Amino acid sequence: MKRRRFSLDVRPGAVALLAGLYFLLPLRWCARLALAVAVHELGHVAALVLCGAEIYGLRMEGCGLALRCAPPEGAVRTIAAAISGPAAGVGLFCILRGLGYPEGADLSLLYTCVNLLPVLPLDGGRALQAAVAALAGVRAAERLLDALGLVLPVALMGLGIVLFARGMGLALGVFGAWLALLQPGMTCQGGKHDVKYSYYHM
């Protein structure tokens, strides 16, 4: 089969997101976030290549990044591909801490922890879905992840409202709302779990 050329697809939402980050965050924090995201995605790329999955492209949109690739075969490879991004983030945390850059290190760790939450389409949700599907079946995995996709965002939004009422900002509530928009069937998702990386059967 002829290999497809790698394609980069930048959506208008991604431009708006990047512009918003540029105006909301100091430039040094934008650079730190860009480094954390790049290392995270490179971790996924490395694992997918080692698992024999062909990568077709990268899509940038308002809800995040999506690597377009063929699916790894089997639950173990799927879980490895999912957790490789957070693993790379932990490695970056250790390196930056060792070099004396605590702000960048802590941001990488925060980004890693967020992605390990057990809800789709985050990496923790992908790994949990693959593990439960292997142990109890695909239907059980779908039911569990659907329940977590409802409960966790609502809980984060509720906690965010409580924190905002105590003068601690809107960040957690906004994150919960963003996570709710990423659930299957919502506008940002188009019915697919593809914000971090997508599986396209070719």
Secondary structure, DSSP 8 states (H G I E B T S, - for coil): ------EEEE-HHHHHHHHHHHHHS-HHHHHHHHHHHHHHHHHHHHHHHHTT--EEEEEEETTEEEEEE---SSHHHHHHHHHHHHHHHHHHHHHHHHHT-HHHHHHHHHHHHHHTSSSTTSHHHHHHHHHHHHHH-HHHHHHHHHHHHHHHHHHHHHHHHHHHHTTS-SHHHHHHHHHHHTSTTSTTTTTS--SSEEE---
